[in-house]
Amino acid sequence: MYIIDLTYIKGLEEIEKNLQEYRIFLDRYYQTGVFLMSGRKEPRTGGIILAKAPDKETIERIITEDPFYKAGVAQYTITEFIPTKTASDLVDYQE
């Protein structure tokens, strides 16, 4: 599992210009089962994506498709973690 932490490096006006394409990008990876959860940080300085992928290289490749990445409006930190305890509804994600 991976936490993808986006931090905006441009103003919200630039983020808004890319938001529709970004939502399409998110939907594509929700449909494939890679993205499990996502949302804005509060205050609105970026966002978080929870993802399941076979390796970090896959996540790095996916990020290069992100409209925010392509537009140069966000930077990314990827943190791998191994879920060993979960809520009962999330047991399928334990390793």
C-alpha angles and dihedrals in degrees: 000000000000138000111212108199114196121196118190113234095180131053124279090255089066091044091052091053089062100035099099093052089044091056090051089051091051092048091052092057094041087056091053092049095243097110115057104170138359141171150144125287116240114256090040099253097127140311147263129234123191109207140177116211137149094248145354092258089064091054091047090052092048091052090058087063093053112112090219089055092047091050092047094235100123140038124212139221118191119202120185118209136172113225107220098163127034143162110277092254090059099047092118088069097057118109 
